[in-house]
């Protein structure tokens, strides 16, 4: 089973609530794939953090400390603090050294292609996956510049499928166009337009997931300890509602595998 954690900025705290419910119900995740804020939570989860540890880390986190401002034509946040935070939390383990297979999705700025980072510096891959264009500086890796994976795979279900997952739980924490008030100025209009354009990309990714969890967040709140806890609770509530569907799929896949094993045992051996 794979967990595909989507982008969504501060709304990504809801991913922790989903993980809490999976752990509480002994639902094992074998593969973790994340985009942007989903890559932040996903990297820590793949690195061995349990849901209660993720929650405590989130509540203690001062996001202002992750914003290393440097105004330039490329953006106004370098992102090095985010990279260092992830690497410190994971004791500088590379992606291939984490406890679960993990992939962070970023977008190669030159080609526009989605790139799945499944090895190398974990913090740098997460930083690249989270580098919102115009806000964060693009991240230079092996001579190529990378920005937010949300541009190509907002919820990276297809990558989880390519990694061999028989069941994919997709978690979409993004703010949908219908959740927004009527735009009042040019910034609101541009933001809403981007959300609308993003919908077709998102729909294509989600269609191959067996389970799609969408926490009922509404408009993004101002982030403080109370709102973090509320976002985590939103994730929990949505995951609890999805439990019957998850169990049905687990039962179905288990049954199919049993039939496959029985069929192999019946086949005559060849020399």
C-alpha positions, 0 to 999 in steps of 0.5 A: 500500500502507498500513501500519496500526500498532496500539496497544500501549504499549511493545509498539509498539517492535515496529512498528520491526522490521516497518518494517525488514523492509519496507525491507530487501525494498524493499516501498514503503509509500504511506500510514501510519495509526497509533493510540496507540503506532502513531501515534508510530512512524507519524508518524516513519516518515511524516516520513522516518525510516528504520528504522535511525534509528527504532531508534537513536531508540528505544534512546536514548529515555528514556521517563521524560522523556516523562512530565510528571506533573501529578496531577488529576481528568483524569489524571496525565500531561499529554502535552505532553512527548510532543507536543514530542518528536514536533514536535522530531523532525519539525522542527515539520512539520504532518501535511500536510508529512510525506513520506507521507500520515499519519493519527493516530486519536483518540477524541472524548471527548464523542461517542465517535466516532473522529477521523482527524487528517490535518492540523495539528499532528503532535505534538498529533495523536499526543498525542491518539491516545496519551492513555490515559483516566485516565492522560493528560489529555484533549487539547483541540483546537478546543474538543473533548476527545480521548483514546486512539484505541484505544477505537475503532480499535485497529488502524486498517485501515478508515481506511487502506481509506477513504484508497484503499489497495489493500493494507493491512498491519495490525500488531497488537502488543496483548496478547491475553487468552490471553497473561495469567495468571489475574487476582489482584486487582481491577486485574488483573480490570479490565484483563483485562475491557477486553482481552476487550471490545476483541477484537470491535472489533479483529476488525472492524478486522482483517477488511478487512486483506490481511495481519495481522502479530502479533509474538509478544511475550507479556507486556509486558517491563520496558522497557530497551535490551535489551527494546526490541531484543527487541521490535524483533526480535519485529517483524522475525521476524513481518514475515519470516514474512509476506513470502510473503503480502505478495509474493503480494498485490503480485503479485495487485494488479499483475496486476489493474492490468495487466488494467485498463489493457489493458481501458481500451486496448481500449475504443472512445474516445467523443466 
